[in-house]
């Protein structure tokens, strides 16, 4: 099933299902064998890392309901991701160079060959894959015994507010002190909000889809910028490479990084335009309208009791004069009603 909460499941059922699907896929990828070793292992590690990130975002969203178990699961997921980081960075450096210098020649071609050799050498080892799979298996086993998540929105709200607030703060920090570490920290929080938006896709599909698409664009821009920093570090690890070719690559990386950060600033200003309180209030109204539809459908299936009809649910646009249409931040032609 999809990576999203469903009206056909309780929140607890959906959370356990999603964790099981994501972690089962990641474990299978990490324990799989066969195929061309370098290419196949790179693909498997990439898919496993994505599944780990999705599961970690789910855990962070539900942290209020998971209690003390949140920290244990979050740490195991973090450790699994770190075990795969060396393989990811070696592949990223080679891929970032290929995007930056599509047709290298001479000393630039020698850089490409060195980076590819390092990538293949690192990916060939697989001891860390088994250790990461063991970390994930522990989380998967425990997820079946997660405490009941039956308090609805009150469980989701703290994690969603934290996700949005941290991303907004990280954006300001990154542009106030534009270091690679600051931009990478912002990207992590953008990824959290992107995954949370996917999990809440069904509360208002058109709006959440557009929001998720914009967050993905922002994450991609920040991810490409971080990849360039990984490339810089890889070049620094090989001082014997031709100095002129190194300077050429670094100059290209600097120019591309400036373009990516400018695009990230424009998107970030739109996506984080609301204050956290108002953002969470808006999503809560979507959630309540979505859940109210379920209650009305169930009520319609029961025999009607005599008496006056209940008043209609309040229109969030009328109930709160400060309500902000998400179209103000993403697309001027986005409808502003569920």
C-alpha positions in Angstrom: 0.0 0.0 0.0 1.0 3.7 -0.2 3.2 5.7 2.1 0.2 7.6 3.6 -2.4 7.5 6.3 -5.6 6.0 5.2 -9.2 6.6 6.3 -9.8 2.9 6.0 -7.3 2.2 8.8 -6.8 3.4 12.3 -3.7 5.5 12.9 -2.1 2.7 14.7 -2.8 0.2 11.9 -1.5 2.6 9.3 1.7 3.3 11.2 2.5 -0.3 11.8 1.7 -1.2 8.2 3.9 1.6 6.8 6.9 0.7 9.1 6.6 -2.9 8.2 6.5 -2.2 4.4 9.4 0.2 4.4 11.6 -1.8 6.7 10.9 -5.1 5.0 11.8 -3.6 1.7 15.1 -2.1 3.1 16.1 -5.4 4.8 15.4 -7.4 1.7 17.5 -4.9 -0.4 20.4 -5.1 2.0 20.4 -8.9 2.3 19.9 -9.5 -1.4 22.7 -11.0 -3.5 23.3 -11.5 -7.2 23.6 -9.2 -10.2 26.5 -7.1 -11.1 28.1 -6.4 -7.7 29.0 -2.7 -8.0 25.9 -1.5 -9.8 23.5 -3.8 -8.0 24.9 -2.9 -4.5 24.7 0.8 -5.3 21.1 0.4 -6.3 20.2 -1.7 -3.3 21.9 0.7 -0.9 20.2 3.7 -2.4 16.8 2.1 -2.2 17.4 1.0 1.4 18.5 4.5 2.5 15.3 6.0 1.1 13.2 3.4 3.0 15.1 4.2 6.2 14.5 8.0 5.7 10.8 7.4 5.2 10.6 5.2 8.3 12.5 7.7 10.4 10.2 10.5 9.3 7.2 8.4 10.3 8.7 7.8 13.7 9.4 11.5 14.2 5.8 12.4 13.2 4.5 10.0 15.8 7.0 10.7 18.5 4.2 11.9 20.9 2.5 8.6 20.7 5.5 6.4 20.8 6.8 7.6 24.1 10.1 6.3 25.3 10.3 3.9 22.4 10.8 6.8 20.0 14.4 7.4 21.0 15.3 3.7 20.7 13.8 3.3 17.3 15.2 6.7 16.1 18.7 5.8 17.1 18.6 2.3 15.5 17.4 3.9 12.2 20.1 6.6 12.5 22.8 3.9 13.0 21.6 1.9 10.1 21.8 5.0 7.8 25.3 5.9 9.0 26.6 2.4 8.2 25.6 3.0 4.6 26.9 6.6 4.4 30.4 5.8 3.2 29.0 3.8 0.2 26.6 6.7 -0.5 29.3 9.4 -0.4 31.6 7.4 -2.7 28.8 7.1 -5.3 27.7 10.7 -4.9 31.1 12.1 -5.6 31.4 10.2 -8.9 27.8 11.1 -9.9 28.2 14.8 -9.0 31.3 15.0 -11.1 29.5 13.4 -14.0 26.7 16.0 -13.8 29.2 18.8 -13.5 31.6 17.7 -16.2 29.5 15.6 -18.7 32.3 15.1 -21.2 35.7 15.3 -19.5 39.0 15.1 -21.3 42.6 14.9 -20.4 43.2 15.6 -16.7 39.5 16.0 -16.1 39.0 12.4 -17.4 41.6 11.2 -15.0 39.6 12.7 -12.1 36.5 10.9 -13.3 38.4 7.6 -13.4 39.8 8.1 -9.9 36.4 8.9 -8.4 34.8 5.9 -10.2 37.5 3.6 -8.9 37.0 4.7 -5.3 33.2 4.2 -5.7 33.6 0.7 -7.0 36.1 -0.2 -4.3 33.9 1.0 -1.4 30.7 -0.5 -2.8 32.3 -3.9 -3.2 32.4 -4.4 0.6 29.2 -5.5 2.2 29.8 -6.2 5.9 28.1 -2.9 6.8 25.0 -3.9 4.8 24.4 -6.9 7.0 24.9 -4.8 10.2 22.4 -2.2 8.9 19.9 -4.9 8.1 20.2 -6.1 11.7 19.5 -2.6 13.0 16.4 -2.4 10.8 15.2 -5.8 11.8 15.1 -4.8 15.4 13.0 -1.7 14.7 10.6 -3.7 12.5 10.2 -6.3 15.3 9.4 -3.6 17.9 7.0 -1.7 15.6 4.5 -4.5 15.8 4.3 -3.7 19.5 4.0 0.1 19.3 1.6 1.6 21.8 -2.0 2.2 20.6 -2.0 5.5 18.6 -5.7 6.3 19.2 -5.6 10.0 20.1 -5.9 11.2 16.5 -4.6 14.7 15.7 -3.1 15.2 19.2 -0.5 12.6 18.3 0.4 14.1 14.9 0.4 17.8 15.8 3.6 18.0 18.0 5.7 16.1 15.4 4.4 18.1 12.5 4.9 21.4 14.2 8.4 20.5 15.2 9.2 19.5 11.6 7.9 22.7 10.2 9.4 24.9 12.9 12.9 23.3 12.6 12.9 23.6 8.8 11.9 27.3 9.0 14.7 28.0 11.6 17.2 26.0 9.6 16.5 28.0 6.5 17.2 31.3 8.3 20.4 29.8 9.8 21.6 28.6 6.4 21.3 32.0 4.7 22.6 33.9 7.8 25.7 31.7 7.9 26.0 29.9 4.5 28.1 26.9 5.4 27.7 23.5 3.8 26.8 22.1 7.2 24.0 24.6 7.6 22.5 23.9 4.2 22.7 20.2 4.8 21.0 20.5 8.2 18.2 22.5 6.4 17.8 19.8 3.8 17.3 17.1 6.5 14.4 19.1 8.0 12.9 19.7 4.5 13.0 16.0 3.9 11.1 15.4 7.1 8.4 17.9 6.1 8.2 16.3 2.6 7.7 12.9 4.0 5.1 14.2 6.5 3.2 15.8 3.7 3.2 12.5 1.8 1.9 10.7 4.9 -1.0 13.3 5.2 -1.6 13.3 1.4 -5.2 12.2 1.8 -6.4 15.0 4.0 -6.6 17.2 0.9 -5.1 15.4 -2.1 -4.7 18.3 -4.5 -3.1 20.7 -2.0 -0.9 18.1 -0.4 0.3 16.9 -3.8 1.3 20.4 -4.8 2.9 21.0 -1.5 4.9 17.7 -1.6 6.0 18.5 -5.2 7.4 21.9 -4.1 9.1 20.3 -1.1 10.7 17.7 -3.3 12.0 20.4 -5.6 13.5 22.2 -2.6 15.0 19.0 -1.3 16.5 18.2 -4.7 18.1 21.6 -4.9 19.6 21.3 -1.4 20.6 17.7 -2.1 22.5 18.6 -5.3 24.2 21.4 -3.4 25.3 18.9 -0.7 26.5 16.5 -3.4 28.9 19.2 -4.6 30.3 19.5 -1.1 30.8 15.7 -1.1 32.7 16.1 -4.4 34.9 18.8 -2.9 35.8 16.6 0.0 36.6 13.7 -2.4 38.9 15.9 -4.4 40.7 17.1 -1.2 41.4 13.4 -0.4 43.4 13.1 -3.6 46.0 15.9 -3.6 48.0 14.2 -6.4 45.4 15.0 -9.0 46.3 17.7 -11.5 45.9 21.1 -9.7 44.6 22.9 -12.8 41.9 20.3 -13.3 41.0 20.4 -9.6 40.6 24.2 -9.8 38.4 23.9 -12.9 36.1 21.4 -11.1 36.0 23.5 -7.9 35.1 26.7 -9.9 32.3 24.8 -11.7 31.0 23.5 -8.4 31.0 27.0 -6.8 29.0 28.4 -9.7 26.5 25.6 -9.6 26.2 25.8 -5.9 25.3 29.5 -6.1 22.5 28.7 -8.6 21.1 25.9 -6.4 21.0 28.1 -3.3 19.3 30.9 -5.1 16.6 28.5 -6.2 16.3 27.1 -2.7 15.9 30.6 -1.2 12.9 31.3 -3.5 11.2 28.0 -2.8 11.9 28.2 0.9 10.4 31.7 1.3 7.2 30.3 -0.2 7.0 27.0 1.7 7.9 28.5 5.1 5.9 31.7 4.7 3.5 30.8 7.5 4.3 30.8 11.2 4.4 27.3 12.6 1.2 27.8 14.6 -0.8 28.9 11.6 0.7 26.1 9.4 -0.3 23.4 11.9 -3.8 25.0 12.4 -4.3 24.9 8.6 -3.4 21.2 8.3 -5.5 20.4 11.4 -8.5 21.9 9.6 -7.9 19.7 6.6 -7.6 16.7 9.0 -10.8 17.5 10.8 -12.7 17.9 7.5 -11.3 14.7 6.2 -12.2 12.8 9.4 -15.6 14.5 9.6 -16.4 13.0 6.1 -15.8 9.6 7.5 -18.1 10.2 10.5 -20.8 11.5 8.2 -20.6 8.5 5.9 -20.9 6.2 8.9 -23.8 8.1 10.2 -25.6 8.1 6.9 -25.4 4.3 6.9 -27.3 4.1 10.2 -31.1 4.6 10.5 -31.9 8.3 11.0 -33.1 9.2 14.5 -36.0 11.7 14.9 -35.0 15.3 15.7 -33.4 18.4 14.2 -30.6 17.9 11.7 -27.1 18.7 13.1 -25.6 22.0 12.0 -23.1 21.8 9.1 -19.4 21.8 10.0 -17.8 25.3 10.1 -16.0 26.4 6.9 -12.4 27.0 7.9 -12.2 29.9 5.6 -15.0 31.6 7.6 -14.0 30.3 11.0 -10.6 31.9 10.9 -10.1 35.2 9.2 -6.3 34.6 9.3 -6.7 31.4 7.2 -4.1 31.3 4.4 -4.8 29.6 1.2 -1.7 27.4 0.4 -2.0 28.7 -3.2 -0.6 32.0 -2.0 2.7 30.2 -1.5 2.9 27.7 -4.4 0.5 28.3 -7.2 -1.9 31.2 -7.8 -4.4 28.9 -9.6 -4.6 26.3 -6.9 -8.2 25.9 -5.6 -8.6 27.1 -2.0 -11.4 24.7 -0.9 -11.2 20.9 -0.2 
